[in-house]
């Protein structure tokens, strides 16, 4: 009888310890989630970013193709007309391009008719790396998630007609089709604008 009572006390003690441990874990998880949500909120609310030399760039959110896709662009960028886009880009030209006055810094958006599932983004970004690495310097490549969407990202230096171009490119599936968004600038401007490019690309979000 005494052994049973002793055993019951031990079990009760273990259960209490487990409950306390679970409560602590839940508090830590909730605290981390709150911190994450706060960081996400700040990311979306912050519209100003400075270049490496300290020049402040004011941005605003735009809606992509009247869809529930949003991304920041510098307020002083202008949208290029189709003729200018075709002169600037060869091959499959982007659907929309925002650029500075000198067209040396750009945000290009390609809304394609290519079928692409969200689950295919990992495979697609690997394919893109193989295609691009033959004539480009791949800096970085990975896949991450935004609002439940897989986002494939490649940073690279590519050759242009008379210069080299830095590209921060992301791709994702929306309504079953592939969309590609690229921040690019000439290699000479890369150091000055790289953090602005990251700020713009990382601002992408989906409003479901």
Secondary structure, DSSP 8 states (H G I E B T S, - for coil): -HHHHHHHHHHHHHHHHHHHHHHHHHHHHHHHHHHHHHHHHHHHH--EEE-TT--EEEEEEEESTTSSEEEEEETT-EE--HHHHHHH--SS--SEEEE-TTSSEEEEEEEEEEE--GGGHHHHHHHHHHHHTTTEEEEEEEEEEETTEEEEEEEEEEE-SSSEEEEEEEEEEETTEEEEEEEEEEHHHHHHHHHHHHHHHTT-EE--
